[in-house]
Amino acid sequence: MAVRVHITPRGISAEHAARLLGLTLAEFNLYLPELFARGFPRPDVTTGKFDRRAVDLWMDTQSGIGPAQSALC
């Protein structure tokens, strides 16, 4: 019997990134230019997927519970 391992993908679609922000996909696409201007992580150039951990870290910095923006540069 093979052992099954559940793997949670780190790369997520725009729809899932939108959900992490509590937005619909349409709202996410509307706000994306402003989000990018505020340092929101860009998707991978090959896969088009957003890094779930980077999105979480960005959200932490925006709410003040993560490292300061300047520490990330």
CHARMM internal coordinates of N, CA and C (Angstrom, degrees):
IC EDIT
DIST 1 N 1 CA 1.4489
DIST 1 CA 1 C 1.5249
ANGL 1 N 1 CA 1 C 109.04
DIST 1 C 2 N 1.3280
ANGL 1 CA 1 C 2 N 115.72
DIHE 1 N 1 CA 1 C 2 N 129.26
DIST 2 N 2 CA 1.4606
ANGL 1 C 2 N 2 CA 121.31
DIHE 1 CA 1 C 2 N 2 CA -179.90
DIST 2 CA 2 C 1.5202
ANGL 2 N 2 CA 2 C 110.31
DIHE 1 C 2 N 2 CA 2 C -79.46
DIST 2 C 3 N 1.3127
ANGL 2 CA 2 C 3 N 115.20
DIHE 2 N 2 CA 2 C 3 N 145.22
DIST 3 N 3 CA 1.4503
ANGL 2 C 3 N 3 CA 121.35
DIHE 2 CA 2 C 3 N 3 CA 176.38
DIST 3 CA 3 C 1.5223
ANGL 3 N 3 CA 3 C 107.91
DIHE 2 C 3 N 3 CA 3 C -85.26
DIST 3 C 4 N 1.3168
ANGL 3 CA 3 C 4 N 116.42
DIHE 3 N 3 CA 3 C 4 N 127.85
DIST 4 N 4 CA 1.4590
ANGL 3 C 4 N 4 CA 120.66
DIHE 3 CA 3 C 4 N 4 CA 178.20
DIST 4 CA 4 C 1.5211
ANGL 4 N 4 CA 4 C 109.31
DIHE 3 C 4 N 4 CA 4 C -96.01
DIST 4 C 5 N 1.3086
ANGL 4 CA 4 C 5 N 115.13
DIHE 4 N 4 CA 4 C 5 N 134.58
DIST 5 N 5 CA 1.4554
ANGL 4 C 5 N 5 CA 121.62
DIHE 4 CA 4 C 5 N 5 CA 179.52
DIST 5 CA 5 C 1.5229
ANGL 5 N 5 CA 5 C 108.27
DIHE 4 C 5 N 5 CA 5 C -120.46
DIST 5 C 6 N 1.3168
ANGL 5 CA 5 C 6 N 115.87
DIHE 5 N 5 CA 5 C 6 N 126.49
DIST 6 N 6 CA 1.4730
ANGL 5 C 6 N 6 CA 120.04
DIHE 5 CA 5 C 6 N 6 CA 176.72
DIST 6 CA 6 C 1.5190
ANGL 6 N 6 CA 6 C 108.77
DIHE 5 C 6 N 6 CA 6 C -83.42
DIST 6 C 7 N 1.3097
ANGL 6 CA 6 C 7 N 115.54
DIHE 6 N 6 CA 6 C 7 N 125.11
DIST 7 N 7 CA 1.4623
ANGL 6 C 7 N 7 CA 121.24
DIHE 6 CA 6 C 7 N 7 CA 178.53
DIST 7 CA 7 C 1.5239
ANGL 7 N 7 CA 7 C 108.27
DIHE 6 C 7 N 7 CA 7 C -115.24
DIST 7 C 8 N 1.3230
ANGL 7 CA 7 C 8 N 115.78
DIHE 7 N 7 CA 7 C 8 N 124.11
DIST 8 N 8 CA 1.4552
ANGL 7 C 8 N 8 CA 120.92
DIHE 7 CA 7 C 8 N 8 CA 175.14
DIST 8 CA 8 C 1.5196
ANGL 8 N 8 CA 8 C 107.97
DIHE 7 C 8 N 8 CA 8 C -91.25
DIST 8 C 9 N 1.3176
ANGL 8 CA 8 C 9 N 117.56
DIHE 8 N 8 CA 8 C 9 N 117.05
DIST 9 N 9 CA 1.4640
ANGL 8 C 9 N 9 CA 119.19
DIHE 8 CA 8 C 9 N 9 CA -179.06
DIST 9 CA 9 C 1.5231
ANGL 9 N 9 CA 9 C 111.64
DIHE 8 C 9 N 9 CA 9 C -61.28
DIST 9 C 10 N 1.3155
ANGL 9 CA 9 C 10 N 115.50
DIHE 9 N 9 CA 9 C 10 N 139.75
DIST 10 N 10 CA 1.4572
ANGL 9 C 10 N 10 CA 119.92
DIHE 9 CA 9 C 10 N 10 CA 176.86
DIST 10 CA 10 C 1.5272
ANGL 10 N 10 CA 10 C 110.06
DIHE 9 C 10 N 10 CA 10 C -83.71
DIST 10 C 11 N 1.3242
ANGL 10 CA 10 C 11 N 116.17
DIHE 10 N 10 CA 10 C 11 N -34.56
DIST 11 N 11 CA 1.4548
ANGL 10 C 11 N 11 CA 120.39
DIHE 10 CA 10 C 11 N 11 CA 176.76
DIST 11 CA 11 C 1.5124
ANGL 11 N 11 CA 11 C 109.28
DIHE 10 C 11 N 11 CA 11 C -81.15
DIST 11 C 12 N 1.3329
ANGL 11 CA 11 C 12 N 116.00
DIHE 11 N 11 CA 11 C 12 N 127.07
DIST 12 N 12 CA 1.4528
ANGL 11 C 12 N 12 CA 120.16
DIHE 11 CA 11 C 12 N 12 CA -177.19
DIST 12 CA 12 C 1.5290
ANGL 12 N 12 CA 12 C 110.26
DIHE 11 C 12 N 12 CA 12 C -124.19
DIST 12 C 13 N 1.3058
ANGL 12 CA 12 C 13 N 115.50
DIHE 12 N 12 CA 12 C 13 N 153.89
DIST 13 N 13 CA 1.4641
ANGL 12 C 13 N 13 CA 121.10
DIHE 12 CA 12 C 13 N 13 CA 179.47
DIST 13 CA 13 C 1.5291
ANGL 13 N 13 CA 13 C 110.64
DIHE 12 C 13 N 13 CA 13 C -71.67
DIST 13 C 14 N 1.3162
ANGL 13 CA 13 C 14 N 114.61
DIHE 13 N 13 CA 13 C 14 N 167.49
DIST 14 N 14 CA 1.4695
ANGL 13 C 14 N 14 CA 119.59
DIHE 13 CA 13 C 14 N 14 CA 175.87
DIST 14 CA 14 C 1.5252
ANGL 14 N 14 CA 14 C 110.16
DIHE 13 C 14 N 14 CA 14 C -60.39
DIST 14 C 15 N 1.3297
ANGL 14 CA 14 C 15 N 117.03
DIHE 14 N 14 CA 14 C 15 N -36.42
DIST 15 N 15 CA 1.4627
ANGL 14 C 15 N 15 CA 120.46
DIHE 14 CA 14 C 15 N 15 CA 179.08
DIST 15 CA 15 C 1.5258
ANGL 15 N 15 CA 15 C 111.33
DIHE 14 C 15 N 15 CA 15 C -62.30
DIST 15 C 16 N 1.3343
ANGL 15 CA 15 C 16 N 116.46
DIHE 15 N 15 CA 15 C 16 N -42.24
DIST 16 N 16 CA 1.4628
ANGL 15 C 16 N 16 CA 119.45
DIHE 15 CA 15 C 16 N 16 CA 178.68
DIST 16 CA 16 C 1.5292
ANGL 16 N 16 CA 16 C 111.52
DIHE 15 C 16 N 16 CA 16 C -70.72
DIST 16 C 17 N 1.3374
ANGL 16 CA 16 C 17 N 117.14
DIHE 16 N 16 CA 16 C 17 N -37.40
DIST 17 N 17 CA 1.4647
ANGL 16 C 17 N 17 CA 120.16
DIHE 16 CA 16 C 17 N 17 CA 176.35
DIST 17 CA 17 C 1.5249
ANGL 17 N 17 CA 17 C 109.62
DIHE 16 C 17 N 17 CA 17 C -61.77
DIST 17 C 18 N 1.3314
ANGL 17 CA 17 C 18 N 116.27
DIHE 17 N 17 CA 17 C 18 N -40.47
DIST 18 N 18 CA 1.4593
ANGL 17 C 18 N 18 CA 120.63
DIHE 17 CA 17 C 18 N 18 CA 177.71
DIST 18 CA 18 C 1.5231
ANGL 18 N 18 CA 18 C 110.37
DIHE 17 C 18 N 18 CA 18 C -60.39
DIST 18 C 19 N 1.3113
ANGL 18 CA 18 C 19 N 116.44
DIHE 18 N 18 CA 18 C 19 N -44.03
DIST 19 N 19 CA 1.4634
ANGL 18 C 19 N 19 CA 120.45
DIHE 18 CA 18 C 19 N 19 CA -179.86
DIST 19 CA 19 C 1.5238
ANGL 19 N 19 CA 19 C 111.59
DIHE 18 C 19 N 19 CA 19 C -61.72
DIST 19 C 20 N 1.3446
ANGL 19 CA 19 C 20 N 116.69
DIHE 19 N 19 CA 19 C 20 N -37.74
DIST 20 N 20 CA 1.4675
ANGL 19 C 20 N 20 CA 119.57
DIHE 19 CA 19 C 20 N 20 CA 177.75
DIST 20 CA 20 C 1.5253
ANGL 20 N 20 CA 20 C 111.39
DIHE 19 C 20 N 20 CA 20 C -60.72
DIST 20 C 21 N 1.3268
ANGL 20 CA 20 C 21 N 116.07
DIHE 20 N 20 CA 20 C 21 N -29.50
DIST 21 N 21 CA 1.4622
ANGL 20 C 21 N 21 CA 120.79
DIHE 20 CA 20 C 21 N 21 CA 179.21
DIST 21 CA 21 C 1.5222
ANGL 21 N 21 CA 21 C 112.01
DIHE 20 C 21 N 21 CA 21 C -91.77
DIST 21 C 22 N 1.3156
ANGL 21 CA 21 C 22 N 116.50
DIHE 21 N 21 CA 21 C 22 N -0.83
DIST 22 N 22 CA 1.4626
ANGL 21 C 22 N 22 CA 120.09
DIHE 21 CA 21 C 22 N 22 CA -178.91
DIST 22 CA 22 C 1.5166
ANGL 22 N 22 CA 22 C 112.88
DIHE 21 C 22 N 22 CA 22 C 75.35
DIST 22 C 23 N 1.3306
ANGL 22 CA 22 C 23 N 116.82
DIHE 22 N 22 CA 22 C 23 N 27.86
DIST 23 N 23 CA 1.4539
ANGL 22 C 23 N 23 CA 122.51
DIHE 22 CA 22 C 23 N 23 CA -177.07
DIST 23 CA 23 C 1.5250
ANGL 23 N 23 CA 23 C 111.09
DIHE 22 C 23 N 23 CA 23 C -117.05
DIST 23 C 24 N 1.3274
ANGL 23 CA 23 C 24 N 115.69
DIHE 23 N 23 CA 23 C 24 N 157.33
DIST 24 N 24 CA 1.4531
ANGL 23 C 24 N 24 CA 119.56
DIHE 23 CA 23 C 24 N 24 CA 168.41
DIST 24 CA 24 C 1.5255
ANGL 24 N 24 CA 24 C 107.32
DIHE 23 C 24 N 24 CA 24 C -77.87
DIST 24 C 25 N 1.3205
ANGL 24 CA 24 C 25 N 116.69
DIHE 24 N 24 CA 24 C 25 N 165.84
DIST 25 N 25 CA 1.4590
ANGL 24 C 25 N 25 CA 119.49
DIHE 24 CA 24 C 25 N 25 CA 177.89
DIST 25 CA 25 C 1.5274
ANGL 25 N 25 CA 25 C 110.72
DIHE 24 C 25 N 25 CA 25 C -61.98
DIST 25 C 26 N 1.3235
ANGL 25 CA 25 C 26 N 116.90
DIHE 25 N 25 CA 25 C 26 N -39.23
DIST 26 N 26 CA 1.4698
ANGL 25 C 26 N 26 CA 120.47
DIHE 25 CA 25 C 26 N 26 CA 179.11
DIST 26 CA 26 C 1.5319
ANGL 26 N 26 CA 26 C 111.00
DIHE 25 C 26 N 26 CA 26 C -62.76
DIST 26 C 27 N 1.3257
ANGL 26 CA 26 C 27 N 117.03
DIHE 26 N 26 CA 26 C 27 N -43.74
DIST 27 N 27 CA 1.4716
ANGL 26 C 27 N 27 CA 120.54
DIHE 26 CA 26 C 27 N 27 CA 178.12
DIST 27 CA 27 C 1.5264
ANGL 27 N 27 CA 27 C 110.31
DIHE 26 C 27 N 27 CA 27 C -64.31
DIST 27 C 28 N 1.3240
ANGL 27 CA 27 C 28 N 116.64
DIHE 27 N 27 CA 27 C 28 N -43.58
DIST 28 N 28 CA 1.4660
ANGL 27 C 28 N 28 CA 122.04
DIHE 27 CA 27 C 28 N 28 CA 179.49
DIST 28 CA 28 C 1.5238
ANGL 28 N 28 CA 28 C 110.25
DIHE 27 C 28 N 28 CA 28 C -57.34
DIST 28 C 29 N 1.3361
ANGL 28 CA 28 C 29 N 116.42
DIHE 28 N 28 CA 28 C 29 N -48.66
DIST 29 N 29 CA 1.4671
ANGL 28 C 29 N 29 CA 120.09
DIHE 28 CA 28 C 29 N 29 CA 179.91
DIST 29 CA 29 C 1.5242
ANGL 29 N 29 CA 29 C 111.61
DIHE 28 C 29 N 29 CA 29 C -63.28
DIST 29 C 30 N 1.3153
ANGL 29 CA 29 C 30 N 117.01
DIHE 29 N 29 CA 29 C 30 N -35.50
DIST 30 N 30 CA 1.4689
ANGL 29 C 30 N 30 CA 121.37
DIHE 29 CA 29 C 30 N 30 CA 177.66
DIST 30 CA 30 C 1.5230
ANGL 30 N 30 CA 30 C 111.11
DIHE 29 C 30 N 30 CA 30 C -66.07
DIST 30 C 31 N 1.3266
ANGL 30 CA 30 C 31 N 117.40
DIHE 30 N 30 CA 30 C 31 N -42.26
DIST 31 N 31 CA 1.4644
ANGL 30 C 31 N 31 CA 122.31
DIHE 30 CA 30 C 31 N 31 CA -176.71
DIST 31 CA 31 C 1.5252
ANGL 31 N 31 CA 31 C 113.79
DIHE 30 C 31 N 31 CA 31 C -86.62
DIST 31 C 32 N 1.3262
ANGL 31 CA 31 C 32 N 118.13
DIHE 31 N 31 CA 31 C 32 N -9.90
DIST 32 N 32 CA 1.4624
ANGL 31 C 32 N 32 CA 120.89
DIHE 31 CA 31 C 32 N 32 CA -172.64
DIST 32 CA 32 C 1.5295
ANGL 32 N 32 CA 32 C 114.34
DIHE 31 C 32 N 32 CA 32 C -55.23
DIST 32 C 33 N 1.3185
ANGL 32 CA 32 C 33 N 120.68
DIHE 32 N 32 CA 32 C 33 N -44.10
DIST 33 N 33 CA 1.4764
ANGL 32 C 33 N 33 CA 118.40
DIHE 32 CA 32 C 33 N 33 CA 178.15
DIST 33 CA 33 C 1.5339
ANGL 33 N 33 CA 33 C 112.51
DIHE 32 C 33 N 33 CA 33 C -58.20
DIST 33 C 34 N 1.3275
ANGL 33 CA 33 C 34 N 116.84
DIHE 33 N 33 CA 33 C 34 N -42.25
DIST 34 N 34 CA 1.4673
ANGL 33 C 34 N 34 CA 119.92
DIHE 33 CA 33 C 34 N 34 CA 178.31
DIST 34 CA 34 C 1.5239
ANGL 34 N 34 CA 34 C 110.83
DIHE 33 C 34 N 34 CA 34 C -67.98
DIST 34 C 35 N 1.3129
ANGL 34 CA 34 C 35 N 116.76
DIHE 34 N 34 CA 34 C 35 N -39.21
DIST 35 N 35 CA 1.4728
ANGL 34 C 35 N 35 CA 120.21
DIHE 34 CA 34 C 35 N 35 CA 178.09
DIST 35 CA 35 C 1.5267
ANGL 35 N 35 CA 35 C 110.21
DIHE 34 C 35 N 35 CA 35 C -61.60
DIST 35 C 36 N 1.3364
ANGL 35 CA 35 C 36 N 116.92
DIHE 35 N 35 CA 35 C 36 N -45.81
DIST 36 N 36 CA 1.4722
ANGL 35 C 36 N 36 CA 120.18
DIHE 35 CA 35 C 36 N 36 CA 177.78
DIST 36 CA 36 C 1.5229
ANGL 36 N 36 CA 36 C 110.73
DIHE 35 C 36 N 36 CA 36 C -60.21
DIST 36 C 37 N 1.3335
ANGL 36 CA 36 C 37 N 117.50
DIHE 36 N 36 CA 36 C 37 N -40.34
DIST 37 N 37 CA 1.4661
ANGL 36 C 37 N 37 CA 121.27
DIHE 36 CA 36 C 37 N 37 CA 179.04
DIST 37 CA 37 C 1.5176
ANGL 37 N 37 CA 37 C 111.04
DIHE 36 C 37 N 37 CA 37 C -62.70
DIST 37 C 38 N 1.3320
ANGL 37 CA 37 C 38 N 117.02
DIHE 37 N 37 CA 37 C 38 N -26.86
DIST 38 N 38 CA 1.4721
ANGL 37 C 38 N 38 CA 122.14
DIHE 37 CA 37 C 38 N 38 CA 179.12
DIST 38 CA 38 C 1.5287
ANGL 38 N 38 CA 38 C 112.56
DIHE 37 C 38 N 38 CA 38 C -92.81
DIST 38 C 39 N 1.3376
ANGL 38 CA 38 C 39 N 117.22
DIHE 38 N 38 CA 38 C 39 N 9.09
DIST 39 N 39 CA 1.4542
ANGL 38 C 39 N 39 CA 120.22
DIHE 38 CA 38 C 39 N 39 CA 174.96
DIST 39 CA 39 C 1.5185
ANGL 39 N 39 CA 39 C 115.39
DIHE 38 C 39 N 39 CA 39 C 94.88
DIST 39 C 40 N 1.3389
ANGL 39 CA 39 C 40 N 117.54
DIHE 39 N 39 CA 39 C 40 N 9.91
DIST 40 N 40 CA 1.4606
ANGL 39 C 40 N 40 CA 119.49
DIHE 39 CA 39 C 40 N 40 CA 178.14
DIST 40 CA 40 C 1.5234
ANGL 40 N 40 CA 40 C 108.69
DIHE 39 C 40 N 40 CA 40 C -60.29
DIST 40 C 41 N 1.3412
ANGL 40 CA 40 C 41 N 117.32
DIHE 40 N 40 CA 40 C 41 N 137.64
DIST 41 N 41 CA 1.4623
ANGL 40 C 41 N 41 CA 119.80
DIHE 40 CA 40 C 41 N 41 CA -176.83
DIST 41 CA 41 C 1.5312
ANGL 41 N 41 CA 41 C 112.86
DIHE 40 C 41 N 41 CA 41 C -62.49
DIST 41 C 42 N 1.2988
ANGL 41 CA 41 C 42 N 115.25
DIHE 41 N 41 CA 41 C 42 N 136.17
DIST 42 N 42 CA 1.4577
ANGL 41 C 42 N 42 CA 121.17
DIHE 41 CA 41 C 42 N 42 CA 179.22
DIST 42 CA 42 C 1.5308
ANGL 42 N 42 CA 42 C 110.12
DIHE 41 C 42 N 42 CA 42 C -82.04
DIST 42 C 43 N 1.3107
ANGL 42 CA 42 C 43 N 116.64
DIHE 42 N 42 CA 42 C 43 N 154.30
DIST 43 N 43 CA 1.4641
ANGL 42 C 43 N 43 CA 118.83
DIHE 42 CA 42 C 43 N 43 CA 178.99
DIST 43 CA 43 C 1.5306
ANGL 43 N 43 CA 43 C 111.54
DIHE 42 C 43 N 43 CA 43 C -71.84
DIST 43 C 44 N 1.3004
ANGL 43 CA 43 C 44 N 115.58
DIHE 43 N 43 CA 43 C 44 N 160.38
DIST 44 N 44 CA 1.4635
ANGL 43 C 44 N 44 CA 122.05
DIHE 43 CA 43 C 44 N 44 CA 176.29
DIST 44 CA 44 C 1.5313
ANGL 44 N 44 CA 44 C 108.47
DIHE 43 C 44 N 44 CA 44 C -61.95
DIST 44 C 45 N 1.3259
ANGL 44 CA 44 C 45 N 116.93
DIHE 44 N 44 CA 44 C 45 N 137.11
DIST 45 N 45 CA 1.4611
ANGL 44 C 45 N 45 CA 120.45
DIHE 44 CA 44 C 45 N 45 CA -175.81
DIST 45 CA 45 C 1.5266
ANGL 45 N 45 CA 45 C 112.66
DIHE 44 C 45 N 45 CA 45 C -69.14
DIST 45 C 46 N 1.3078
ANGL 45 CA 45 C 46 N 117.99
DIHE 45 N 45 CA 45 C 46 N -25.98
DIST 46 N 46 CA 1.4650
ANGL 45 C 46 N 46 CA 121.04
DIHE 45 CA 45 C 46 N 46 CA -179.17
DIST 46 CA 46 C 1.5175
ANGL 46 N 46 CA 46 C 112.49
DIHE 45 C 46 N 46 CA 46 C -88.37
DIST 46 C 47 N 1.3352
ANGL 46 CA 46 C 47 N 116.31
DIHE 46 N 46 CA 46 C 47 N -48.70
DIST 47 N 47 CA 1.4640
ANGL 46 C 47 N 47 CA 119.93
DIHE 46 CA 46 C 47 N 47 CA -174.35
DIST 47 CA 47 C 1.5205
ANGL 47 N 47 CA 47 C 113.73
DIHE 46 C 47 N 47 CA 47 C -92.28
DIST 47 C 48 N 1.3310
ANGL 47 CA 47 C 48 N 117.03
DIHE 47 N 47 CA 47 C 48 N -21.82
DIST 48 N 48 CA 1.4478
ANGL 47 C 48 N 48 CA 120.57
DIHE 47 CA 47 C 48 N 48 CA -175.83
DIST 48 CA 48 C 1.5145
ANGL 48 N 48 CA 48 C 113.34
DIHE 47 C 48 N 48 CA 48 C 75.74
DIST 48 C 49 N 1.3317
ANGL 48 CA 48 C 49 N 117.08
DIHE 48 N 48 CA 48 C 49 N 7.21
DIST 49 N 49 CA 1.4599
ANGL 48 C 49 N 49 CA 122.05
DIHE 48 CA 48 C 49 N 49 CA -178.19
DIST 49 CA 49 C 1.5226
ANGL 49 N 49 CA 49 C 110.42
DIHE 48 C 49 N 49 CA 49 C -90.44
DIST 49 C 50 N 1.3334
ANGL 49 CA 49 C 50 N 114.72
DIHE 49 N 49 CA 49 C 50 N 146.83
DIST 50 N 50 CA 1.4607
ANGL 49 C 50 N 50 CA 121.58
DIHE 49 CA 49 C 50 N 50 CA 175.77
DIST 50 CA 50 C 1.5217
ANGL 50 N 50 CA 50 C 108.84
DIHE 49 C 50 N 50 CA 50 C -91.17
DIST 50 C 51 N 1.3185
ANGL 50 CA 50 C 51 N 117.12
DIHE 50 N 50 CA 50 C 51 N 144.43
DIST 51 N 51 CA 1.4597
ANGL 50 C 51 N 51 CA 122.70
DIHE 50 CA 50 C 51 N 51 CA 177.82
DIST 51 CA 51 C 1.5309
ANGL 51 N 51 CA 51 C 108.66
DIHE 50 C 51 N 51 CA 51 C -79.71
DIST 51 C 52 N 1.3245
ANGL 51 CA 51 C 52 N 116.42
DIHE 51 N 51 CA 51 C 52 N 113.20
DIST 52 N 52 CA 1.4632
ANGL 51 C 52 N 52 CA 121.66
DIHE 51 CA 51 C 52 N 52 CA -176.91
DIST 52 CA 52 C 1.5200
ANGL 52 N 52 CA 52 C 111.55
DIHE 51 C 52 N 52 CA 52 C -57.32
DIST 52 C 53 N 1.3191
ANGL 52 CA 52 C 53 N 118.03
DIHE 52 N 52 CA 52 C 53 N -41.78
DIST 53 N 53 CA 1.4759
ANGL 52 C 53 N 53 CA 120.91
DIHE 52 CA 52 C 53 N 53 CA -179.76
DIST 53 CA 53 C 1.5197
ANGL 53 N 53 CA 53 C 111.14
DIHE 52 C 53 N 53 CA 53 C -66.41
DIST 53 C 54 N 1.3254
ANGL 53 CA 53 C 54 N 117.02
DIHE 53 N 53 CA 53 C 54 N -38.69
DIST 54 N 54 CA 1.4665
ANGL 53 C 54 N 54 CA 120.24
DIHE 53 CA 53 C 54 N 54 CA 178.84
DIST 54 CA 54 C 1.5249
ANGL 54 N 54 CA 54 C 110.58
DIHE 53 C 54 N 54 CA 54 C -65.97
DIST 54 C 55 N 1.3331
ANGL 54 CA 54 C 55 N 116.35
DIHE 54 N 54 CA 54 C 55 N -38.14
DIST 55 N 55 CA 1.4636
ANGL 54 C 55 N 55 CA 119.79
DIHE 54 CA 54 C 55 N 55 CA 177.60
DIST 55 CA 55 C 1.5243
ANGL 55 N 55 CA 55 C 109.67
DIHE 54 C 55 N 55 CA 55 C -64.89
DIST 55 C 56 N 1.3364
ANGL 55 CA 55 C 56 N 117.01
DIHE 55 N 55 CA 55 C 56 N -44.51
DIST 56 N 56 CA 1.4677
ANGL 55 C 56 N 56 CA 120.57
DIHE 55 CA 55 C 56 N 56 CA 178.07
DIST 56 CA 56 C 1.5278
ANGL 56 N 56 CA 56 C 111.03
DIHE 55 C 56 N 56 CA 56 C -60.60
DIST 56 C 57 N 1.3280
ANGL 56 CA 56 C 57 N 117.49
DIHE 56 N 56 CA 56 C 57 N -43.76
DIST 57 N 57 CA 1.4652
ANGL 56 C 57 N 57 CA 121.17
DIHE 56 CA 56 C 57 N 57 CA 179.60
DIST 57 CA 57 C 1.5244
ANGL 57 N 57 CA 57 C 110.49
DIHE 56 C 57 N 57 CA 57 C -63.93
DIST 57 C 58 N 1.3287
ANGL 57 CA 57 C 58 N 117.09
DIHE 57 N 57 CA 57 C 58 N -41.99
DIST 58 N 58 CA 1.4577
ANGL 57 C 58 N 58 CA 120.23
DIHE 57 CA 57 C 58 N 58 CA 178.04
DIST 58 CA 58 C 1.5255
ANGL 58 N 58 CA 58 C 110.15
DIHE 57 C 58 N 58 CA 58 C -60.40
DIST 58 C 59 N 1.3318
ANGL 58 CA 58 C 59 N 116.39
DIHE 58 N 58 CA 58 C 59 N -43.95
DIST 59 N 59 CA 1.4598
ANGL 58 C 59 N 59 CA 120.12
DIHE 58 CA 58 C 59 N 59 CA 179.22
DIST 59 CA 59 C 1.5269
ANGL 59 N 59 CA 59 C 110.70
DIHE 58 C 59 N 59 CA 59 C -63.04
DIST 59 C 60 N 1.3247
ANGL 59 CA 59 C 60 N 117.74
DIHE 59 N 59 CA 59 C 60 N -39.12
DIST 60 N 60 CA 1.4631
ANGL 59 C 60 N 60 CA 121.38
DIHE 59 CA 59 C 60 N 60 CA 177.55
DIST 60 CA 60 C 1.5280
ANGL 60 N 60 CA 60 C 111.02
DIHE 59 C 60 N 60 CA 60 C -61.28
DIST 60 C 61 N 1.3366
ANGL 60 CA 60 C 61 N 116.56
DIHE 60 N 60 CA 60 C 61 N -43.31
DIST 61 N 61 CA 1.4711
ANGL 60 C 61 N 61 CA 118.94
DIHE 60 CA 60 C 61 N 61 CA -179.05
DIST 61 CA 61 C 1.5304
ANGL 61 N 61 CA 61 C 110.70
DIHE 60 C 61 N 61 CA 61 C -67.49
DIST 61 C 62 N 1.3242
ANGL 61 CA 61 C 62 N 117.18
DIHE 61 N 61 CA 61 C 62 N -34.80
DIST 62 N 62 CA 1.4619
ANGL 61 C 62 N 62 CA 120.51
DIHE 61 CA 61 C 62 N 62 CA 179.62
DIST 62 CA 62 C 1.5218
ANGL 62 N 62 CA 62 C 111.92
DIHE 61 C 62 N 62 CA 62 C -67.13
DIST 62 C 63 N 1.3237
ANGL 62 CA 62 C 63 N 116.09
DIHE 62 N 62 CA 62 C 63 N -33.46
DIST 63 N 63 CA 1.4709
ANGL 62 C 63 N 63 CA 119.45
DIHE 62 CA 62 C 63 N 63 CA -178.34
DIST 63 CA 63 C 1.5277
ANGL 63 N 63 CA 63 C 112.40
DIHE 62 C 63 N 63 CA 63 C -89.66
DIST 63 C 64 N 1.3394
ANGL 63 CA 63 C 64 N 115.90
DIHE 63 N 63 CA 63 C 64 N -5.30
DIST 64 N 64 CA 1.4609
ANGL 63 C 64 N 64 CA 119.43
DIHE 63 CA 63 C 64 N 64 CA 178.17
DIST 64 CA 64 C 1.5138
ANGL 64 N 64 CA 64 C 115.04
DIHE 63 C 64 N 64 CA 64 C 86.89
DIST 64 C 65 N 1.3322
ANGL 64 CA 64 C 65 N 117.91
DIHE 64 N 64 CA 64 C 65 N 7.25
DIST 65 N 65 CA 1.4701
ANGL 64 C 65 N 65 CA 118.82
DIHE 64 CA 64 C 65 N 65 CA 179.32
DIST 65 CA 65 C 1.5212
ANGL 65 N 65 CA 65 C 112.52
DIHE 64 C 65 N 65 CA 65 C -99.55
DIST 65 C 66 N 1.3363
ANGL 65 CA 65 C 66 N 117.51
DIHE 65 N 65 CA 65 C 66 N -4.45
DIST 66 N 66 CA 1.4517
ANGL 65 C 66 N 66 CA 121.72
DIHE 65 CA 65 C 66 N 66 CA 179.42
DIST 66 CA 66 C 1.5234
ANGL 66 N 66 CA 66 C 110.22
DIHE 65 C 66 N 66 CA 66 C -109.82
DIST 66 C 67 N 1.3255
ANGL 66 CA 66 C 67 N 115.66
DIHE 66 N 66 CA 66 C 67 N -174.88
DIST 67 N 67 CA 1.4718
ANGL 66 C 67 N 67 CA 119.30
DIHE 66 CA 66 C 67 N 67 CA 179.06
DIST 67 CA 67 C 1.5290
ANGL 67 N 67 CA 67 C 110.35
DIHE 66 C 67 N 67 CA 67 C -64.88
DIST 67 C 68 N 1.2904
ANGL 67 CA 67 C 68 N 115.71
DIHE 67 N 67 CA 67 C 68 N 153.12
DIST 68 N 68 CA 1.4773
ANGL 67 C 68 N 68 CA 121.43
DIHE 67 CA 67 C 68 N 68 CA 179.69
DIST 68 CA 68 C 1.5124
ANGL 68 N 68 CA 68 C 109.79
DIHE 67 C 68 N 68 CA 68 C -63.16
DIST 68 C 69 N 1.3402
ANGL 68 CA 68 C 69 N 116.40
DIHE 68 N 68 CA 68 C 69 N 149.28
DIST 69 N 69 CA 1.4514
ANGL 68 C 69 N 69 CA 121.49
DIHE 68 CA 68 C 69 N 69 CA 179.47
DIST 69 CA 69 C 1.5245
ANGL 69 N 69 CA 69 C 111.58
DIHE 68 C 69 N 69 CA 69 C -53.05
DIST 69 C 70 N 1.3239
ANGL 69 CA 69 C 70 N 117.71
DIHE 69 N 69 CA 69 C 70 N -42.40
DIST 70 N 70 CA 1.4549
ANGL 69 C 70 N 70 CA 120.52
DIHE 69 CA 69 C 70 N 70 CA -176.90
DIST 70 CA 70 C 1.5228
ANGL 70 N 70 CA 70 C 111.85
DIHE 69 C 70 N 70 CA 70 C -63.88
DIST 70 C 71 N 1.3240
ANGL 70 CA 70 C 71 N 117.95
DIHE 70 N 70 CA 70 C 71 N -27.28
DIST 71 N 71 CA 1.4595
ANGL 70 C 71 N 71 CA 121.24
DIHE 70 CA 70 C 71 N 71 CA 179.64
DIST 71 CA 71 C 1.5125
ANGL 71 N 71 CA 71 C 110.93
DIHE 70 C 71 N 71 CA 71 C -73.77
DIST 71 C 72 N 1.3415
ANGL 71 CA 71 C 72 N 118.41
DIHE 71 N 71 CA 71 C 72 N -18.43
DIST 72 N 72 CA 1.4483
ANGL 71 C 72 N 72 CA 121.47
DIHE 71 CA 71 C 72 N 72 CA -179.33
DIST 72 CA 72 C 1.5132
ANGL 72 N 72 CA 72 C 112.36
DIHE 71 C 72 N 72 CA 72 C -84.15
DIST 72 C 73 N 1.3272
ANGL 72 CA 72 C 73 N 118.92
DIHE 72 N 72 CA 72 C 73 N -16.43
DIST 73 N 73 CA 1.4537
ANGL 72 C 73 N 73 CA 122.23
DIHE 72 CA 72 C 73 N 73 CA -175.92
DIST 73 CA 73 C 1.4948
ANGL 73 N 73 CA 73 C 111.78
DIHE 72 C 73 N 73 CA 73 C -86.54
END
COOR INIT
IC SEED 1 N 1 CA 1 C
IC BUILD
